[in-house]
Amino acid sequence: MANKEKPTPNREQALGVLLIRKGKISEEQLAQALVEKERSGRRIGDVLVDHGWATTGDLARALAEQYNLEFVEILETPIEPEVTKLLSERFVRRFRALPVKYLAKNSVLVAIADPTDIASLDDVKLALGINLKFCLADSSDLDQAIDHVYTQRPALRIVDESIELDEELEEELDLSVITGDAAPAVMLVNQIIAQAIQDRASDIHFEPQERKMTVRVRIDGVARELASVPKTMQQAVISRLKVMGQLDIAERGLPQDGRCAVHLASEPIDLRIAVLPIAHGEKVTIRILQRSSTRVSLLELGMSEQAHRVFQRAIDQPFGCVIACGPTGAGKTTTLYAALEHLNTDERVITTIEDPVEYEIAGVAQVQANFKRGLTFARGLRTILRSDPDVLLVGEIRDAETAEIAVQAALTGHLVLTTLHTQTAASAFARLQDMGVAPFMLANAINCVVSQRLVRKLCPSCRSESTPNAAERAELGIAKAQTTAIYRARGCKHCSETGFFGRTAIYEVLPMTDQIRELIGRSTEKIHDQAVKAGMVTLGQDGQRLVLAGETSIEEIRRVVGDGR
């Protein structure tokens, strides 16, 4: 296509009709999407993708046909390094237009995601100043391809054993700057952290073994190997990580904890670094905290309508205690931060004590616990209560003293948000009683208890439709007459062949009723059964809701929840 030409749609082939013809959506789904489009003003393709009725790949192929453009599998297409220099990274990311290759001396193939944005396409033509031809790519794949081109994603499966180590490790905490002049250990650590962040990892594990150091990352809650570092580089890598965390390089026999802030493509990211002596050296674990990733509203938590109603009613009370339960990494902090965002108004004084302060919230006084210097949850909580707060967030109830102070605060006119490590909502009462809190105090102090887990979401680009068998129909409560389909994980390049991309939460929100208050002090099973009678949806049942909605698989719910209590 010459420089003066523009993508022109074939008006006889509407997008929805093309998707029906290709078997990607049904007429009923198109009708519903058109109604929502008229009501919301959103584009029909966005509505279809958001509902999971079509993938971004389906949409791109249909748009390519509608606009008479070539569709390219951008992740499988070789991209010429020289041609990408024609446009700046900022321009490419802003307009989502990636030069792919030269077609001739003065002609370039450019991959785009949105052929309907004619104004942006004109800007691309003006910026290049030469003849070009547009092709269409899956929007998600195009973003990933742009990351590959402009952020120097490294290949780390095998690290060169022949690299010679520099004695001095320079400190450079801008991970986008990776040059051959840096010490090999610095460059390698930067590459590993950069790739882990780009792959959406929450944790990185540097694990010394007898003959090598294995690097594993946890993505969507599941660990996988990222790199293998030769034994000759092990100590240099560990030393570099200690320097970043401002830890003692000479100390190799005791655990250490540190933190640092890094930047990747101008995005600030916090790293929490923990060093643990093990058999073949020191294991280093990095927790990745992206400051922009946890600002979610109550609605964005994804609770069912009934659970959302109970939870919001509990946090809207002027006093009392709201407890989020679950294992480490279950999303409890995200849930409580969403509650804080809801409560954060000029009329309320909100103070937190956390370990660590994971994300800063404007208008909230956040205190970092420091156990080495004696600033424990209990000691900090006592001081905070003398500072006239309306709302308190206690990062975790770990001991009897903190439990007692938190419950007393809830009884004396404060709203207390906190977390507890228990498996179910009903078992929170027994855990607090074990810490010495009297049942009558719990009955009067607690507004509600939330138990939650994170489950992996099916990749929208490759999930496969499936007919549930008899056992699965019974498990999901599907009647014999129903023809409901479910989806399973398959795997593609977009999700690194895992079949999953991203995570969401499942919840059980225990409402405090008079009947439940009377049962506190008795068995956890009786409390659980009464909560179910009062309308509580269990973790397993909430997971089944997501399975039927096509957001996750029944196998994933079984993996996370077990027997569904």
DAQUI-V905272 format. One record per residue. N is the residue number from 1. SS is DSSP state (H for helix, E for strand, L for the rest). Layout:
# DAQUI-V905272
n->[N N]
ss->[SS SS]
This chain:
# DAQUI-V905272
n->[1 2 3 4 5 6 7 8 9 10 11 12 13 14 15 16 17 18 19 20 21 22 23 24 25 26 27 28 29 30 31 32 33 34 35 36 37 38 39 40 41 42 43 44 45 46 47 48 49 50 51 52 53 54 55 56 57 58 59 60 61 62 63 64 65 66 67 68 69 70 71 72 73 74 75 76 77 78 79 80 81 82 83 84 85 86 87 88 89 90 91 92 93 94 95 96 97 98 99 100 101 102 103 104 105 106 107 108 109 110 111 112 113 114 115 116 117 118 119 120 121 122 123 124 125 126 127 128 129 130 131 132 133 134 135 136 137 138 139 140 141 142 143 144 145 146 147 148 149 150 151 152 153 154 155 156 157 158 159 160 161 162 163 164 165 166 167 168 169 170 171 172 173 174 175 176 177 178 179 180 181 182 183 184 185 186 187 188 189 190 191 192 193 194 195 196 197 198 199 200 201 202 203 204 205 206 207 208 209 210 211 212 213 214 215 216 217 218 219 220 221 222 223 224 225 226 227 228 229 230 231 232 233 234 235 236 237 238 239 240 241 242 243 244 245 246 247 248 249 250 251 252 253 254 255 256 257 258 259 260 261 262 263 264 265 266 267 268 269 270 271 272 273 274 275 276 277 278 279 280 281 282 283 284 285 286 287 288 289 290 291 292 293 294 295 296 297 298 299 300 301 302 303 304 305 306 307 308 309 310 311 312 313 314 315 316 317 318 319 320 321 322 323 324 325 326 327 328 329 330 331 332 333 334 335 336 337 338 339 340 341 342 343 344 345 346 347 348 349 350 351 352 353 354 355 356 357 358 359 360 361 362 363 364 365 366 367 368 369 370 371 372 373 374 375 376 377 378 379 380 381 382 383 384 385 386 387 388 389 390 391 392 393 394 395 396 397 398 399 400 401 402 403 404 405 406 407 408 409 410 411 412 413 414 415 416 417 418 419 420 421 422 423 424 425 426 427 428 429 430 431 432 433 434 435 436 437 438 439 440 441 442 443 444 445 446 447 448 449 450 451 452 453 454 455 456 457 458 459 460 461 462 463 464 465 466 467 468 469 470 471 472 473 474 475 476 477 478 479 480 481 482 483 484 485 486 487 488 489 490 491 492 493 494 495 496 497 498 499 500 501 502 503 504 505 506 507 508 509 510 511 512 513 514 515 516 517 518 519 520 521 522 523 524 525 526 527 528 529 530 531 532 533 534 535 536 537 538 539 540 541 542 543 544 545 546 547 548 549 550 551 552 553 554 555 556 557 558 559 560 561 562 563 564 565]
ss->[L L L L L L L L L L L L L L H H H H H H H L L L L L H H H H H H H H H H H H H H L L L H H H H H H H L L L L L H H H H H H H H H H H L L L E E L L H H H L L L L H H H H L L L L H H H H H H H L E E E E E E E E L L E E E E E E L L L L L H H H H H H H H H H H L L E E E E E E L L H H H H H H H H H H H H L L L L L L L L L L L L L L L L L L L L L L L E L L L L L L L L L H H H H H H H H H H H H H H H L L E E E E E E E E L L L E E E E E E E E L L E E E E E E E E E H H H H H H H H H H H H H H L L L L L L L L L L L E E E E E E E E E L L E E E E E E E E E E E E L L E E E E E E E E E E L L L L L L L L H H H L L L H H H H H H H H H H H L L L L E E E E E E L L L L L L H H H H H H H H H H H H L L L L L L E E E E E L L L L L L L L L L E E E E L E H H H L E L H H H H H H H H H L L L L L E E E E L L L L L H H H H H H H H H H H H L L L E E E E E E L L L L L L H H H H H H H H L L L L H H H H H H H E E E E E E E E E E E E E L L L L L E E E E L L H H H H H H H L L L L L L L L E E E E L L L L L L L L L L L E E E E E E E E E E E E L L H H H H H H L L L L H H H H H H H H H H L L L L L H H H H H H H H H H L L L L L H H H H H H H H L L L L]
